[in-house]
Amino acid sequence: MHGRTIARVAQAKACFNTLGTITTRSQFGGYGLLADGVMFAVVADGEMYLRATKSLESEFRARGMVNMVYSKRGVPIIMRYYWVDHQLWGEPQALFTLAWQAKREANKEIQSRSRGSRRLKGLPNIDAGLERLLWRVGIRDVYDLRLQGAKGSFQKLMRQQKKLGLKALLSLAGAIAGYHHAALPDEIRGELSAWFNQQMPQ
């Protein structure tokens, strides 16, 4: 599997060499692909996934591309990266165009974050009230929330707000994944529900 991943990285570098200076870094158990320092794709288990922003997801889905699923501590997480299948590899111009769009939109996100849009309230499910609660327990931006994870953040909140329900936990998980909590996959919802029930006093 490792050999397939390395071969796919080499293929991607050759395909996108005019996109910018292509470098790699460890990411999601594989390699992130960066063009001029902007990550636009991931290669894992011998497959490549293009990074999508909200503005690109509909286009990727219209092409039949499916989300990458990454397992973190045994919990599957749907990522905003979309699989490049054999057919798309056979359309190098179309693939390059999608990668160029992925890089462009990722760069816009970076510039937006640098202007202060890392506020928690900018994430799905996080309103001003929940943002204030998170601030009180030391979780002050998107980076802090992702670092703590949904369970860790929820445990911190529980120390101050004993009556938080399952919806708060699902909202945190959805915010980290970039989705409304109602769109969380059933397996993630079930795992979080079971964990939540274990935390509640009998």
N, C-alpha and C positions, 0 to 999 in steps of 0.2 A: 504493500500500500504506500509506503514511504517513497519507493521508486516511482510509482505512478504520479505522486504529488510533485516530485521534483521535475519529472518530465512535463507535467502540465504547466508548472511555473515557467519552464524554459519556453514552452510553446506560447504562453501568454506574453512573455517578454518580447519574443520575435513579432508577435501580432501587433503589439501596442508600442513598438519602439519609437514611433513618431508622435506618441501622445505626450511624451516628456521623458525625463530621466527616470527609468523604472527601477525601483528598489523594492526590497521585501522586508517584512518583520514578522515575528511570531504573532499569530492571532488565531483564536478559536481552535486551537489544536492543529493549525496548519500555518499558512502564510498569508499575510495581508499584502496586496499589491499596491504600491504607491507610484504615482506619476508626479514628479516634481514635489514630492513630500505630501501629496494628497491621496489618501487611500480610497480607491475606487472599486476594488474587488478583493475577494478572498479565495484562496485555493486550499481545499481540505479534502482528504480521502480521494485524491486524484480528480476532483471536480472543481470547476470554477463557478463563483457566484458574483454577480455584479451588485454593487451597492445601490440601493434605491432611496430616494427621498420621497416625501408625500407626493411631490409633483411628478415623479417618475413611476410610482407603483402601478398606476392604472395602465400605463403603456407596457410595462413589463408583463403584467397579468394578461393584457390583450394578446400578447405573443404566446401565451400559454406557459410562461415561466413560473416556477413554483418557489416558495420560500425555502431558504436554508433553515434547518432545525439543528440547534446546538444544545448539547446536553451539559448542563452545569450542575455539578453535585448530584447527578442522576435525574435532574429535572429537565425535560425538553423545553427549550425556549425558541420560539419562532423569531427569526432574525429578519431584518430588512435588507436581506441579500437574496438575489434570485439566480436560480440555477441556469447555467448555459449548457443546453443539451447538444447532442451530436449534430442536429440539423442546423442550429445557429452557428456552431463552429464551421459548418460548411458554407456559411454566408459571411465571409471575412469583412466585407464593407459594412454590412448591417451591424455586425458585432462591434466593429471599431466605432461606428456611430453611437451605439448604445454605451460603450465604454467612455467615449468622449463626453456624452451627456452625464454619465455617472460622476465623472471627475468634475465637470463644471458645477453640478448641483451640490456635490460634497464640498467644493471650495466655497460656494455660497453659504453653506451651513457654517463652515469654519469662520468666515468673515462675520456672519450674523452673531455667532457665539462671542466673538471678540468684542462685539458692540454691546454685550451685556445681556444677550437673550438666553443665558444659561439659567434663568430663573425657573424654579420648580413649577410655577403657575403656567408656564408655557407647555408643560407636558399634558398628555391626555389624563383625565381623571383627577388632576390636582387643582382644586379651587383655592381661593385665597385663605379659607379657613384651614384646610389641610396643610397648606404651605406654612402658615403661622405655627401650627403644631410641630411640623418638621423642624422649623427654625429653632424652636425651643429645646429640641433634643440634639441640636448641633448638626442637623442635616440641612445645609443652606443652599446647595445648588445641585444641578444634575449629576455632577461628578460624585458628590457625597452620597447621593441616593443610590447610584449604581454600585459604588464601592461597598455600601452596606448590604445591598440586595433587599428584596421585598421582605423576607423574614426578619433580617437584622433590623431593618428600619421599623417594622411593625413592633418588634420587641422593645425597641427604644421608646416608641410612642406609648406602649402599654404601661410603661413605668409611670407615666403621667396621666394617661387617659384609660382607666381600667375598663370602660364600657365600650371600647371600640369593637366593632363587629367584623364579620368575615368580609363584608363589602370593602372595608378599608384595606385589608390585606390584598384582595383582588385588584383594587384600584392601584395600589403601589406596584404590583406585578405588571399590570397593564401599562402603567406609566413608563416603567423601565423598558418594556418591550416595544413601546410606541403605539399601543392600541387601546381602544376603549375596553374597560374590564369585561364587558359582555362578549367581546370577541376573543377572549382567551380560549385556547383549545381545551376540550373536555378533560384531557389527561392532566394538564397543568392545573385546571380548576379543581379536579378531584384530589390531586396531591396536596394542594394548598389547603383545601377544605379539611382533609384528614389531619394535616399538621396543625391547623387552627384549633380543631377539636381537642388535640393533645395539650394545647397551651391553656385551654380554659379550665379553671378550677372545678373539680367534681362536686 
